[in-house]
Amino acid sequence: MVFGFGKGAAHREVTAQELDAMVRAGEVVVVDVREVDEFAQGHIPGAINMPLSTFQPSQLPDTGDKQLVLNCLGGKRSGMALEKCGVAQAAVDTHLAGGFNAWQAAGLPVER
């Protein structure tokens, strides 16, 4: 599903189930843009924490041939982070639809 944000930038969304399959297949690096305390309470296994409050697209990890997917709690902050990536011309265009809430609702594994 593709949404238009701001000036028509298209952000791809993946469902929790799609992201879980990508994580299991080793095809993706997940970057969680929630704040440190939220991340500590539980996150997608293997996710990297880069809080939106200090988010810099230039600091994103080099993922090689893996896709980078952003997530937050409900999808709003990861969308905002994608806006920053778009402005910085970073090759990141995907986030988790419904965020970590959707991940938990799907009964997927949580790392603490």
N, CA, C and O atoms as CSV, one atom per row, in Angstrom:
chain,resi,resn,atom,element,x,y,z
A,1,MET,N,N,0.851,-1.178,0.000
A,1,MET,CA,C,0.000,0.000,0.000
A,1,MET,C,C,0.894,1.238,0.000
A,1,MET,O,O,1.885,1.287,0.729
A,2,VAL,N,N,0.560,2.210,-0.791
A,2,VAL,CA,C,1.382,3.408,-0.877
A,2,VAL,C,C,0.569,4.622,-0.440
A,2,VAL,O,O,-0.543,4.839,-0.922
A,3,PHE,N,N,1.116,5.394,0.455
A,3,PHE,CA,C,0.479,6.617,0.928
A,3,PHE,C,C,1.266,7.805,0.422
A,3,PHE,O,O,2.480,7.717,0.235
A,4,GLY,N,N,0.582,8.919,0.197
A,4,GLY,CA,C,1.292,10.142,-0.139
A,4,GLY,C,C,1.404,10.994,1.110
A,4,GLY,O,O,0.394,11.244,1.768
A,5,PHE,N,N,2.577,11.439,1.451
A,5,PHE,CA,C,2.792,12.332,2.591
A,5,PHE,C,C,3.369,13.625,2.051
A,5,PHE,O,O,4.092,13.622,1.055
A,6,GLY,N,N,3.056,14.707,2.692
A,6,GLY,CA,C,3.688,15.979,2.357
A,6,GLY,C,C,3.619,16.301,0.884
A,6,GLY,O,O,2.528,16.422,0.327
A,7,LYS,N,N,4.750,16.440,0.252
A,7,LYS,CA,C,4.820,16.865,-1.145
A,7,LYS,C,C,4.778,15.680,-2.111
A,7,LYS,O,O,5.541,15.635,-3.076
A,8,GLY,N,N,3.899,14.736,-1.855
A,8,GLY,CA,C,3.705,13.639,-2.792
A,8,GLY,C,C,4.753,12.540,-2.722
A,8,GLY,O,O,4.801,11.677,-3.599
A,9,ALA,N,N,5.587,12.556,-1.698
A,9,ALA,CA,C,6.562,11.471,-1.557
A,9,ALA,C,C,5.807,10.188,-1.233
A,9,ALA,O,O,4.921,10.189,-0.379
A,10,ALA,N,N,6.144,9.111,-1.898
A,10,ALA,CA,C,5.454,7.848,-1.667
A,10,ALA,C,C,6.230,7.010,-0.658
A,10,ALA,O,O,7.434,6.796,-0.798
A,11,HIS,N,N,5.531,6.553,0.336
A,11,HIS,CA,C,6.135,5.672,1.335
A,11,HIS,C,C,5.484,4.308,1.215
A,11,HIS,O,O,4.260,4.183,1.227
A,12,ARG,N,N,6.310,3.304,1.101
A,12,ARG,CA,C,5.787,1.939,1.073
A,12,ARG,C,C,5.523,1.502,2.498
A,12,ARG,O,O,6.240,1.872,3.427
A,13,GLU,N,N,4.490,0.715,2.648
A,13,GLU,CA,C,4.196,0.131,3.958
A,13,GLU,C,C,4.229,-1.374,3.821
A,13,GLU,O,O,3.803,-1.927,2.807
A,14,VAL,N,N,4.736,-2.033,4.846
A,14,VAL,CA,C,4.669,-3.484,4.916
A,14,VAL,C,C,3.846,-3.820,6.151
A,14,VAL,O,O,3.854,-3.082,7.137
A,15,THR,N,N,3.138,-4.938,6.088
A,15,THR,CA,C,2.374,-5.390,7.253
A,15,THR,C,C,3.318,-6.077,8.233
A,15,THR,O,O,4.452,-6.412,7.891
A,16,ALA,N,N,2.836,-6.281,9.445
A,16,ALA,CA,C,3.637,-6.977,10.457
A,16,ALA,C,C,4.029,-8.368,9.962
A,16,ALA,O,O,5.161,-8.806,10.164
A,17,GLN,N,N,3.095,-9.059,9.314
A,17,GLN,CA,C,3.385,-10.409,8.813
A,17,GLN,C,C,4.441,-10.370,7.707
A,17,GLN,O,O,5.327,-11.223,7.662
A,18,GLU,N,N,4.345,-9.382,6.818
A,18,GLU,CA,C,5.344,-9.256,5.750
A,18,GLU,C,C,6.718,-8.962,6.348
A,18,GLU,O,O,7.721,-9.544,5.934
A,19,LEU,N,N,6.756,-8.057,7.324
A,19,LEU,CA,C,8.033,-7.706,7.939
A,19,LEU,C,C,8.615,-8.897,8.694
A,19,LEU,O,O,9.824,-9.125,8.648
A,20,ASP,N,N,7.774,-9.654,9.383
A,20,ASP,CA,C,8.238,-10.844,10.103
A,20,ASP,C,C,8.909,-11.820,9.129
A,20,ASP,O,O,9.975,-12.360,9.424
A,21,ALA,N,N,8.286,-12.042,7.976
A,21,ALA,CA,C,8.862,-12.952,6.977
A,21,ALA,C,C,10.199,-12.423,6.482
A,21,ALA,O,O,11.139,-13.191,6.278
A,22,MET,N,N,10.287,-11.094,6.285
A,22,MET,CA,C,11.536,-10.481,5.819
A,22,MET,C,C,12.638,-10.601,6.872
A,22,MET,O,O,13.795,-10.864,6.543
A,23,VAL,N,N,12.266,-10.406,8.154
A,23,VAL,CA,C,13.228,-10.533,9.253
A,23,VAL,C,C,13.741,-11.975,9.316
A,23,VAL,O,O,14.946,-12.210,9.405
A,24,ARG,N,N,12.818,-12.929,9.270
A,24,ARG,CA,C,13.203,-14.347,9.341
A,24,ARG,C,C,14.103,-14.755,8.183
A,24,ARG,O,O,14.989,-15.595,8.343
A,25,ALA,N,N,13.871,-14.153,7.007
A,25,ALA,CA,C,14.666,-14.486,5.816
A,25,ALA,C,C,15.993,-13.729,5.776
A,25,ALA,O,O,16.819,-13.958,4.893
A,26,GLY,N,N,16.194,-12.818,6.745
A,26,GLY,CA,C,17.432,-12.050,6.780
A,26,GLY,C,C,17.538,-11.034,5.654
A,26,GLY,O,O,18.638,-10.696,5.217
A,27,GLU,N,N,16.383,-10.542,5.179
A,27,GLU,CA,C,16.362,-9.627,4.034
A,27,GLU,C,C,16.272,-8.161,4.434
A,27,GLU,O,O,16.262,-7.281,3.574
A,28,VAL,N,N,16.205,-7.895,5.738
A,28,VAL,CA,C,15.845,-6.553,6.160
A,28,VAL,C,C,16.612,-6.138,7.417
A,28,VAL,O,O,17.002,-6.975,8.231
A,29,VAL,N,N,16.818,-4.826,7.555
A,29,VAL,CA,C,17.319,-4.244,8.794
A,29,VAL,C,C,16.214,-3.314,9.284
A,29,VAL,O,O,15.782,-2.416,8.562
A,30,VAL,N,N,15.759,-3.536,10.525
A,30,VAL,CA,C,14.683,-2.735,11.095
A,30,VAL,C,C,15.282,-1.626,11.964
A,30,VAL,O,O,16.111,-1.891,12.835
A,31,VAL,N,N,14.857,-0.388,11.720
A,31,VAL,CA,C,15.275,0.749,12.536
A,31,VAL,C,C,14.038,1.279,13.245
A,31,VAL,O,O,13.082,1.717,12.605
A,32,ASP,N,N,14.067,1.235,14.579
A,32,ASP,CA,C,12.965,1.668,15.430
A,32,ASP,C,C,13.224,3.118,15.823
A,32,ASP,O,O,14.247,3.418,16.439
A,33,VAL,N,N,12.300,4.029,15.473
A,33,VAL,CA,C,12.520,5.453,15.740
A,33,VAL,C,C,11.831,5.927,17.023
A,33,VAL,O,O,11.716,7.129,17.263
A,34,ARG,N,N,11.371,4.967,17.851
A,34,ARG,CA,C,10.801,5.359,19.145
A,34,ARG,C,C,11.924,5.787,20.084
A,34,ARG,O,O,13.099,5.516,19.835
A,35,GLU,N,N,11.543,6.456,21.160
A,35,GLU,CA,C,12.544,6.917,22.124
A,35,GLU,C,C,13.138,5.721,22.874
A,35,GLU,O,O,12.558,4.636,22.896
A,36,VAL,N,N,14.303,5.941,23.484
A,36,VAL,CA,C,15.074,4.875,24.119
A,36,VAL,C,C,14.256,4.099,25.158
A,36,VAL,O,O,14.330,2.871,25.210
A,37,ASP,N,N,13.469,4.816,25.993
A,37,ASP,CA,C,12.697,4.128,27.025
A,37,ASP,C,C,11.618,3.240,26.419
A,37,ASP,O,O,11.356,2.151,26.929
A,38,GLU,N,N,10.989,3.694,25.334
A,38,GLU,CA,C,9.970,2.878,24.661
A,38,GLU,C,C,10.607,1.629,24.063
A,38,GLU,O,O,10.075,0.526,24.185
A,39,PHE,N,N,11.757,1.820,23.412
A,39,PHE,CA,C,12.476,0.716,22.778
A,39,PHE,C,C,12.839,-0.346,23.811
A,39,PHE,O,O,12.723,-1.544,23.557
A,40,ALA,N,N,13.287,0.121,24.995
A,40,ALA,CA,C,13.704,-0.798,26.051
A,40,ALA,C,C,12.545,-1.652,26.561
A,40,ALA,O,O,12.754,-2.764,27.044
A,41,GLN,N,N,11.332,-1.134,26.453
A,41,GLN,CA,C,10.155,-1.878,26.934
A,41,GLN,C,C,9.772,-3.018,26.005
A,41,GLN,O,O,8.981,-3.886,26.375
A,42,GLY,N,N,10.332,-3.019,24.795
A,42,GLY,CA,C,10.063,-4.099,23.854
A,42,GLY,C,C,10.182,-3.598,22.432
A,42,GLY,O,O,9.750,-2.490,22.113
A,43,HIS,N,N,10.779,-4.434,21.567
A,43,HIS,CA,C,10.974,-4.055,20.174
A,43,HIS,C,C,11.065,-5.292,19.294
A,43,HIS,O,O,11.163,-6.416,19.785
A,44,ILE,N,N,11.031,-5.068,18.004
A,44,ILE,CA,C,11.167,-6.150,17.034
A,44,ILE,C,C,12.574,-6.738,17.178
A,44,ILE,O,O,13.552,-5.991,17.205
A,45,PRO,N,N,12.686,-8.067,17.270
A,45,PRO,CA,C,14.002,-8.687,17.449
A,45,PRO,C,C,15.007,-8.212,16.395
A,45,PRO,O,O,14.733,-8.234,15.195
A,46,GLY,N,N,16.183,-7.781,16.881
A,46,GLY,CA,C,17.253,-7.343,16.004
A,46,GLY,C,C,17.158,-5.890,15.563
A,46,GLY,O,O,18.044,-5.399,14.864
A,47,ALA,N,N,16.089,-5.191,15.966
A,47,ALA,CA,C,15.923,-3.794,15.543
A,47,ALA,C,C,17.013,-2.909,16.135
A,47,ALA,O,O,17.546,-3.179,17.211
A,48,ILE,N,N,17.327,-1.847,15.402
A,48,ILE,CA,C,18.301,-0.851,15.836
A,48,ILE,C,C,17.510,0.374,16.285
A,48,ILE,O,O,16.591,0.805,15.588
A,49,ASN,N,N,17.855,0.938,17.436
A,49,ASN,CA,C,17.128,2.107,17.953
A,49,ASN,C,C,17.794,3.396,17.494
A,49,ASN,O,O,18.969,3.634,17.772
A,50,MET,N,N,17.020,4.233,16.780
A,50,MET,CA,C,17.472,5.563,16.347
A,50,MET,C,C,16.313,6.525,16.595
A,50,MET,O,O,15.534,6.797,15.681
A,51,PRO,N,N,16.187,7.049,17.827
A,51,PRO,CA,C,15.026,7.872,18.191
A,51,PRO,C,C,14.794,9.049,17.241
A,51,PRO,O,O,15.736,9.717,16.814
A,52,LEU,N,N,13.513,9.286,16.922
A,52,LEU,CA,C,13.154,10.365,16.019
A,52,LEU,C,C,13.675,11.711,16.525
A,52,LEU,O,O,14.034,12.575,15.725
A,53,SER,N,N,13.718,11.893,17.849
A,53,SER,CA,C,14.151,13.175,18.416
A,53,SER,C,C,15.573,13.551,18.003
A,53,SER,O,O,15.921,14.731,17.973
A,54,THR,N,N,16.384,12.559,17.689
A,54,THR,CA,C,17.771,12.822,17.265
A,54,THR,C,C,18.063,12.190,15.901
A,54,THR,O,O,19.224,12.053,15.514
A,55,PHE,N,N,17.007,11.804,15.174
A,55,PHE,CA,C,17.152,11.049,13.930
A,55,PHE,C,C,17.876,11.837,12.846
A,55,PHE,O,O,17.506,12.969,12.533
A,56,GLN,N,N,18.908,11.227,12.279
A,56,GLN,CA,C,19.647,11.807,11.163
A,56,GLN,C,C,19.785,10.725,10.090
A,56,GLN,O,O,20.420,9.699,10.332
A,57,PRO,N,N,19.200,10.939,8.909
A,57,PRO,CA,C,19.326,9.929,7.853
A,57,PRO,C,C,20.782,9.544,7.576
A,57,PRO,O,O,21.061,8.402,7.209
A,58,SER,N,N,21.707,10.489,7.750
A,58,SER,CA,C,23.125,10.205,7.492
A,58,SER,C,C,23.689,9.178,8.470
A,58,SER,O,O,24.733,8.582,8.206
A,59,GLN,N,N,23.011,8.967,9.594
A,59,GLN,CA,C,23.475,8.013,10.602
A,59,GLN,C,C,22.913,6.607,10.393
A,59,GLN,O,O,23.268,5.679,11.120
A,60,LEU,N,N,22.034,6.449,9.398
A,60,LEU,CA,C,21.458,5.123,9.150
A,60,LEU,C,C,22.564,4.134,8.808
A,60,LEU,O,O,23.532,4.490,8.137
A,61,PRO,N,N,22.424,2.890,9.269
A,61,PRO,CA,C,23.462,1.891,9.004
A,61,PRO,C,C,23.524,1.526,7.519
A,61,PRO,O,O,22.527,1.610,6.802
A,62,ASP,N,N,24.702,1.125,7.081
A,62,ASP,CA,C,24.866,0.591,5.724
A,62,ASP,C,C,24.345,-0.838,5.775
A,62,ASP,O,O,24.908,-1.687,6.466
A,63,THR,N,N,23.274,-1.097,5.045
A,63,THR,CA,C,22.626,-2.411,5.131
A,63,THR,C,C,23.026,-3.345,3.999
A,63,THR,O,O,22.474,-4.437,3.871
A,64,GLY,N,N,23.980,-2.925,3.181
A,64,GLY,CA,C,24.402,-3.775,2.071
A,64,GLY,C,C,23.238,-3.996,1.121
A,64,GLY,O,O,22.653,-3.039,0.614
A,65,ASP,N,N,22.899,-5.265,0.878
A,65,ASP,CA,C,21.798,-5.550,-0.041
A,65,ASP,C,C,20.475,-5.771,0.702
A,65,ASP,O,O,19.477,-6.156,0.093
A,66,LYS,N,N,20.470,-5.532,1.997
A,66,LYS,CA,C,19.231,-5.694,2.767
A,66,LYS,C,C,18.393,-4.419,2.705
A,66,LYS,O,O,18.927,-3.314,2.608
A,67,GLN,N,N,17.079,-4.590,2.762
A,67,GLN,CA,C,16.181,-3.442,2.767
A,67,GLN,C,C,16.120,-2.858,4.174
A,67,GLN,O,O,16.169,-3.587,5.165
A,68,LEU,N,N,16.013,-1.540,4.246
A,68,LEU,CA,C,15.879,-0.855,5.531
A,68,LEU,C,C,14.407,-0.527,5.732
A,68,LEU,O,O,13.779,0.078,4.864
A,69,VAL,N,N,13.857,-0.922,6.872
A,69,VAL,CA,C,12.456,-0.635,7.187
A,69,VAL,C,C,12.400,0.073,8.534
A,69,VAL,O,O,12.995,-0.382,9.510
A,70,LEU,N,N,11.681,1.191,8.577
A,70,LEU,CA,C,11.527,1.951,9.817
A,70,LEU,C,C,10.262,1.529,10.540
A,70,LEU,O,O,9.286,1.113,9.914
A,71,ASN,N,N,10.285,1.641,11.876
A,71,ASN,CA,C,9.049,1.433,12.627
A,71,ASN,C,C,9.039,2.320,13.853
A,71,ASN,O,O,10.081,2.767,14.332
A,72,CYS,N,N,7.820,2.568,14.357
A,72,CYS,CA,C,7.637,3.310,15.606
A,72,CYS,C,C,6.493,2.614,16.344
A,72,CYS,O,O,6.323,1.404,16.195
A,73,LEU,N,N,5.719,3.333,17.121
A,73,LEU,CA,C,4.635,2.681,17.854
A,73,LEU,C,C,3.411,2.457,16.980
A,73,LEU,O,O,2.854,1.360,16.960
A,74,GLY,N,N,2.986,3.500,16.250
A,74,GLY,CA,C,1.766,3.379,15.463
A,74,GLY,C,C,1.898,3.727,13.989
A,74,GLY,O,O,0.943,3.558,13.231
A,75,GLY,N,N,3.057,4.207,13.569
A,75,GLY,CA,C,3.281,4.533,12.168
A,75,GLY,C,C,3.492,6.011,11.885
A,75,GLY,O,O,3.971,6.366,10.808
A,76,LYS,N,N,3.146,6.883,12.831
A,76,LYS,CA,C,3.269,8.332,12.590
A,76,LYS,C,C,4.731,8.788,12.593
A,76,LYS,O,O,5.173,9.466,11.666
A,77,ARG,N,N,5.479,8.415,13.637
A,77,ARG,CA,C,6.878,8.877,13.724
A,77,ARG,C,C,7.754,8.258,12.645
A,77,ARG,O,O,8.664,8.915,12.139
A,78,SER,N,N,7.492,6.992,12.281
A,78,SER,CA,C,8.298,6.399,11.201
A,78,SER,C,C,8.003,7.118,9.886
A,78,SER,O,O,8.892,7.257,9.045
A,79,GLY,N,N,6.767,7.573,9.702
A,79,GLY,CA,C,6.443,8.373,8.521
A,79,GLY,C,C,7.205,9.684,8.524
A,79,GLY,O,O,7.695,10.127,7.486
A,80,MET,N,N,7.308,10.316,9.712
A,80,MET,CA,C,8.063,11.564,9.840
A,80,MET,C,C,9.548,11.323,9.553
A,80,MET,O,O,10.201,12.141,8.905
A,81,ALA,N,N,10.074,10.198,10.036
A,81,ALA,CA,C,11.478,9.860,9.771
A,81,ALA,C,C,11.686,9.630,8.276
A,81,ALA,O,O,12.720,10.010,7.727
A,82,LEU,N,N,10.701,9.005,7.611
A,82,LEU,CA,C,10.804,8.792,6.163
A,82,LEU,C,C,10.834,10.128,5.427
A,82,LEU,O,O,11.531,10.274,4.423
A,83,GLU,N,N,10.069,11.109,5.931
A,83,GLU,CA,C,10.111,12.442,5.335
A,83,GLU,C,C,11.538,12.993,5.387
A,83,GLU,O,O,12.036,13.539,4.402
A,84,LYS,N,N,12.195,12.842,6.552
A,84,LYS,CA,C,13.578,13.316,6.697
A,84,LYS,C,C,14.493,12.575,5.726
A,84,LYS,O,O,15.401,13.171,5.146
A,85,CYS,N,N,14.254,11.270,5.548
A,85,CYS,CA,C,15.074,10.489,4.612
A,85,CYS,C,C,14.865,10.995,3.193
A,85,CYS,O,O,15.822,11.109,2.426
A,86,GLY,N,N,13.614,11.301,2.837
A,86,GLY,CA,C,13.317,11.794,1.497
A,86,GLY,C,C,14.016,13.104,1.224
A,86,GLY,O,O,14.577,13.303,0.146
A,87,VAL,N,N,13.987,14.004,2.198
A,87,VAL,CA,C,14.636,15.302,2.056
A,87,VAL,C,C,16.140,15.117,1.891
A,87,VAL,O,O,16.785,15.843,1.134
A,88,ALA,N,N,16.694,14.139,2.605
A,88,ALA,CA,C,18.139,13.889,2.562
A,88,ALA,C,C,18.529,12.954,1.415
A,88,ALA,O,O,19.693,12.575,1.291
A,89,GLN,N,N,17.556,12.582,0.576
A,89,GLN,CA,C,17.810,11.675,-0.542
A,89,GLN,C,C,18.294,10.298,-0.088
A,89,GLN,O,O,18.961,9.593,-0.845
A,90,ALA,N,N,17.962,9.919,1.135
A,90,ALA,CA,C,18.345,8.588,1.605
A,90,ALA,C,C,17.445,7.560,0.924
A,90,ALA,O,O,16.258,7.811,0.713
A,91,ALA,N,N,18.000,6.425,0.587
A,91,ALA,CA,C,17.250,5.397,-0.140
A,91,ALA,C,C,16.426,4.546,0.818
A,91,ALA,O,O,16.563,3.323,0.858
A,92,VAL,N,N,15.578,5.202,1.581
A,92,VAL,CA,C,14.713,4.503,2.526
A,92,VAL,C,C,13.298,4.975,2.240
A,92,VAL,O,O,13.016,6.172,2.291
A,93,ASP,N,N,12.404,4.032,1.938
A,93,ASP,CA,C,11.049,4.444,1.589
A,93,ASP,C,C,9.977,3.575,2.235
A,93,ASP,O,O,8.805,3.671,1.870
A,94,THR,N,N,10.361,2.725,3.194
A,94,THR,CA,C,9.424,1.737,3.716
A,94,THR,C,C,9.327,1.796,5.227
A,94,THR,O,O,10.326,1.962,5.926
A,95,HIS,N,N,8.084,1.655,5.725
A,95,HIS,CA,C,7.906,1.528,7.169
A,95,HIS,C,C,6.806,0.531,7.473
A,95,HIS,O,O,6.054,0.121,6.588
A,96,LEU,N,N,6.724,0.148,8.742
A,96,LEU,CA,C,5.781,-0.860,9.201
A,96,LEU,C,C,4.416,-0.228,9.414
A,96,LEU,O,O,4.259,0.665,10.247
A,97,ALA,N,N,3.429,-0.694,8.657
A,97,ALA,CA,C,2.053,-0.204,8.796
A,97,ALA,C,C,1.544,-0.530,10.199
A,97,ALA,O,O,1.583,-1.685,10.623
A,98,GLY,N,N,1.068,0.485,10.916
A,98,GLY,CA,C,0.550,0.253,12.264
A,98,GLY,C,C,1.622,0.162,13.325
A,98,GLY,O,O,1.313,0.054,14.511
A,99,GLY,N,N,2.893,0.206,12.911
A,99,GLY,CA,C,3.999,0.226,13.860
A,99,GLY,C,C,4.076,-0.973,14.782
A,99,GLY,O,O,3.544,-2.045,14.493
A,100,PHE,N,N,4.756,-0.760,15.905
A,100,PHE,CA,C,4.983,-1.835,16.871
A,100,PHE,C,C,3.665,-2.352,17.444
A,100,PHE,O,O,3.566,-3.521,17.816
A,101,ASN,N,N,2.650,-1.485,17.517
A,101,ASN,CA,C,1.330,-1.946,17.983
A,101,ASN,C,C,0.818,-3.080,17.092
A,101,ASN,O,O,0.305,-4.082,17.591
A,102,ALA,N,N,0.959,-2.921,15.773
A,102,ALA,CA,C,0.505,-3.946,14.833
A,102,ALA,C,C,1.340,-5.223,14.987
A,102,ALA,O,O,0.817,-6.334,14.899
A,103,TRP,N,N,2.639,-5.045,15.217
A,103,TRP,CA,C,3.544,-6.190,15.411
A,103,TRP,C,C,3.087,-7.008,16.628
A,103,TRP,O,O,2.968,-8.232,16.557
A,104,GLN,N,N,2.834,-6.314,17.740
A,104,GLN,CA,C,2.396,-7.008,18.950
A,104,GLN,C,C,1.022,-7.628,18.762
A,104,GLN,O,O,0.779,-8.746,19.215
A,105,ALA,N,N,0.113,-6.907,18.091
A,105,ALA,CA,C,-1.246,-7.414,17.869
A,105,ALA,C,C,-1.228,-8.692,17.039
A,105,ALA,O,O,-2.115,-9.535,17.170
A,106,ALA,N,N,-0.205,-8.837,16.174
A,106,ALA,CA,C,-0.076,-10.029,15.341
A,106,ALA,C,C,0.544,-11.194,16.116
A,106,ALA,O,O,0.678,-12.298,15.588
A,107,GLY,N,N,0.920,-10.936,17.375
A,107,GLY,CA,C,1.487,-11.995,18.212
A,107,GLY,C,C,2.906,-12.364,17.820
A,107,GLY,O,O,3.347,-13.487,18.069
A,108,LEU,N,N,3.628,-11.428,17.208
A,108,LEU,CA,C,4.990,-11.701,16.754
A,108,LEU,C,C,5.992,-11.504,17.905
A,108,LEU,O,O,5.687,-10.829,18.888
A,109,PRO,N,N,7.181,-12.094,17.776
A,109,PRO,CA,C,8.147,-12.049,18.884
A,109,PRO,C,C,8.603,-10.634,19.239
A,109,PRO,O,O,8.772,-9.776,18.373
A,110,VAL,N,N,8.796,-10.423,20.535
A,110,VAL,CA,C,9.245,-9.135,21.046
A,110,VAL,C,C,10.533,-9.350,21.833
A,110,VAL,O,O,10.631,-10.266,22.650
A,111,GLU,N,N,11.511,-8.499,21.576
A,111,GLU,CA,C,12.788,-8.559,22.278
A,111,GLU,C,C,12.796,-7.445,23.325
A,111,GLU,O,O,12.328,-6.336,23.070
A,112,ARG,N,N,13.337,-7.760,24.512
A,112,ARG,CA,C,13.406,-6.737,25.561
A,112,ARG,C,C,14.834,-6.635,26.058
A,112,ARG,O,O,15.123,-5.833,26.945
